[in-house]
Amino acid sequence: MEVDCRVCENCRLVDEEFPSANEPILIKKWYECSVTKEVFLTLNELKKAYAKCSHRALKVGYGLPSGILEEIDGINLAVSNMLGQKVKVIEVKPETAAYIASPCYSIVDFETKVGALASLLEMNIGILRKLLDKFGISYEKDEKSLKLLNRLFSGEDMLSPELLTSLSFLEQLVKLRNKLPPYHTPSMEEAREIMKSLGIAFPAGTGRWQSNSEILLKKFLSALRELRRALTRLAIKV
């Protein structure tokens, strides 16, 4: 996964409106390094600067995105072993990885991160169905990823309290995505209740969105890890 200056503590987003926020005539946005005072206008500039920078200071919680990608690799490996062929039940697009790794300055950034994480749960249905067929477990044609996984683990008598908690969190994440813009018609009251159940502050004050993001990433990583462990145990049984 290629990263850029946005994962660094020294990088800040400058967002200015002239002459005022109420009646803006000119809106300027750019990134600035607090150490070198360099200004960056494009993503390509941020990538090049990060590659050669000697002042890197990763934001707290940055290791979470790389951990998530590692767990996804483990999930894909376990499923591949069970099916006897290399498959990707979860495929990570470059832009999705970038959204997950990007810092979270505002509710818009948070909504984007929720959407990126939820998109990872839109797994390859065909592969999951093959997996259920292999174990002789029936399913409905309209069932999606998490429901199919629930059927798999239930059919193999593997639904431990930890796995149930993880699957429940992932289901809540999808529900949250479905209540936030721009993915669906927003319902902020329902979104607030889901966030509250996940331990996420809303509304959030200045600087709180990064903390909210890290809470979400930690829970997501933990859920994927439990999912990977269960699939690995199942692969060993085959």
C-alpha positions, 0 to 999 in steps of 0.5 A: 500500500502506497502512503503519503504525507497525510499519515504524518503528524507534521502534515496539516490541512489548510482550509481557508475561505475568503472573505468569510465562512458565511459568504465565501468568495474564494476557497483555498485548500492545501496541505502544509508540512509544519517542519519544512513549511512546504505546501502541497496541492496534489496527491502526487506531490504528497507521495513524492514528498513522503518518499524522500522525507527525513521528518516522518512522524506517523500518526498514532494508530497508523499501524492499524490499516496495515494490520487490516490488510494483513488480516485480509491476506490471511482470510484469503489464504485460508479460503484458498486452502479450503477451495484448493485454488488461489482466490480473493474473497476480499479484494482491496482496491488501491483507493480503498486502502488509501481511504482507510490509511488517510487521516480523519479531520472531519465528519466527511473524512469519517463517513468516507472511512466508514464507507471504505471499511464497509466496502471490504465486507462486500465479499465475493459471493460466488467464492463464499457460495463455493465454500458453503457448497463444499461443506454441504451447507444450504443458503438463500440466493439473496444472502450477502457476505456476512449472512453467508459467513454466519451460516458457514460458522453456524453449520460447523458449530463454530459460533463462539461468543467472540466470533458472534461479537465480531460478526455483530460489529461488522453488521453494525458497521454496514448498517452505519454506512447505510445511514450516512451520506453519500452512500444512502439517504442519510438518517443521522439520528439512526447513525448517532445511535449506531455510533453510540453503540460502537463507542464513537462520539457524535457530534465530535469536537475539533480533533475528535474525528481522528480518535473516532477513526482509530476506535473504528479501525481497532474494532474492525481489525479485531473483528477481522482477526477473529474472522481470520482465526475461525477460517484458519481453524476451519481450513485445518479441519479440511 
